[in-house]
Amino acid sequence: MCLGTLVANTFGITQEDIRKFREVMRPIVSSCANQYGITLEQVIEARKAGTMEQLDPCLSECVFKKTGVINDKGLYDPDTAIEKSKKYVTDPADVEKFNNIHKACIPVNDAPVGDSKDCERAKLLLSCLVKHKGEFSTLAL
């Protein structure tokens, strides 16, 4: 829901598009949360409280990998993130803003990480996305 919430709350997409997006993301987030002993309710509460970064970083890794935002090599794939966002973001100005956020987070691929499960990189990516949320007054991760 991290990336999903970024897309849904940042841009002028319809409530119906938000509903569809959440419908697609809910089973992914729920499955990943279950793998790490986290309930979907805890994820939702952390999102609302702005404390997603305090959850197990492997939760973000799981969601990012299942959505293709982190690839099989454990690297952030901004092109995939941008491509997938096109289903929900259509306004050209919003597309540009979204692209800029994802381009700003590319350096997470160069950061040294010590785990073999890519959880540290996922945490860095989530932190980068959260850092840039301030660029949009309506964003609420």
BELPE-V585694 format. One record per residue. RES is the residue in one letter. SS is DSSP state (hx for helix, st for strand, lp for the rest). Layout:
# BELPE-V585694
res=RES ss=SS
res=RES ss=SS
This chain:
# BELPE-V585694
res=M ss=lp
res=C ss=hx
res=L ss=hx
res=G ss=hx
res=T ss=hx
res=L ss=hx
res=V ss=hx
res=A ss=hx
res=N ss=hx
res=T ss=hx
res=F ss=lp
res=G ss=lp
res=I ss=lp
res=T ss=lp
res=Q ss=hx
res=E ss=hx
res=D ss=hx
res=I ss=hx
res=R ss=hx
res=K ss=hx
res=F ss=hx
res=R ss=hx
res=E ss=hx
res=V ss=hx
res=M ss=hx
res=R ss=hx
res=P ss=hx
res=I ss=hx
res=V ss=hx
res=S ss=hx
res=S ss=hx
res=C ss=hx
res=A ss=hx
res=N ss=hx
res=Q ss=hx
res=Y ss=lp
res=G ss=lp
res=I ss=lp
res=T ss=lp
res=L ss=hx
res=E ss=hx
res=Q ss=hx
res=V ss=hx
res=I ss=hx
res=E ss=hx
res=A ss=hx
res=R ss=hx
res=K ss=hx
res=A ss=hx
res=G ss=lp
res=T ss=lp
res=M ss=hx
res=E ss=hx
res=Q ss=hx
res=L ss=lp
res=D ss=lp
res=P ss=hx
res=C ss=hx
res=L ss=hx
res=S ss=hx
res=E ss=hx
res=C ss=hx
res=V ss=hx
res=F ss=hx
res=K ss=hx
res=K ss=hx
res=T ss=lp
res=G ss=lp
res=V ss=lp
res=I ss=st
res=N ss=lp
res=D ss=lp
res=K ss=lp
res=G ss=lp
res=L ss=lp
res=Y ss=st
res=D ss=lp
res=P ss=hx
res=D ss=hx
res=T ss=hx
res=A ss=hx
res=I ss=hx
res=E ss=hx
res=K ss=hx
res=S ss=hx
res=K ss=lp
res=K ss=lp
res=Y ss=lp
res=V ss=lp
res=T ss=lp
res=D ss=lp
res=P ss=hx
res=A ss=hx
res=D ss=hx
res=V ss=hx
res=E ss=hx
res=K ss=hx
res=F ss=hx
res=N ss=hx
res=N ss=hx
res=I ss=hx
res=H ss=hx
res=K ss=hx
res=A ss=hx
res=C ss=lp
res=I ss=hx
res=P ss=hx
res=V ss=hx
res=N ss=hx
res=D ss=lp
res=A ss=lp
res=P ss=lp
res=V ss=lp
res=G ss=lp
res=D ss=lp
res=S ss=lp
res=K ss=lp
res=D ss=lp
res=C ss=hx
res=E ss=hx
res=R ss=hx
res=A ss=hx
res=K ss=hx
res=L ss=hx
res=L ss=hx
res=L ss=hx
res=S ss=hx
res=C ss=hx
res=L ss=hx
res=V ss=hx
res=K ss=hx
res=H ss=hx
res=K ss=hx
res=G ss=hx
res=E ss=hx
res=F ss=lp
res=S ss=lp
res=T ss=lp
res=L ss=lp
res=A ss=lp
res=L ss=lp
